[in-house]
Amino acid sequence: MHMSKIDEFDEKTATVRVLLFLYKNPNSGITKVIRETRAGQKAIYSAIEFLMKCDLIKKSRSSTFL
């Protein structure tokens, strides 16, 4: 069975934390995301990559997320 992007999202708690944090704190940098979400750095980078792949966030030139 093929998993959709939304099915993958349900399995990632760090992804939910990052998405909610960025929703409440738009234009935050990666350092602030890592510090404030209380998830492991590797999990956060994975979550950010996944959210960008799903077109839920975008990285700006100044290294903040929109």
HUTA-V178597 format. One record per helix or strand of 2 or more residues. SS is the DSSP state (~ for helix, > for strand). FROM is the first residue (numbers start at 1). TO is the last residue. Records with the same first field share a line. If there is no record, write none. Layout:
BEGIN
SS->FROM-TO ; FROM-TO
END
This chain:
BEGIN
~->5-10 ; 13-24 ; 30-37 ; 41-53
>->64-65
END
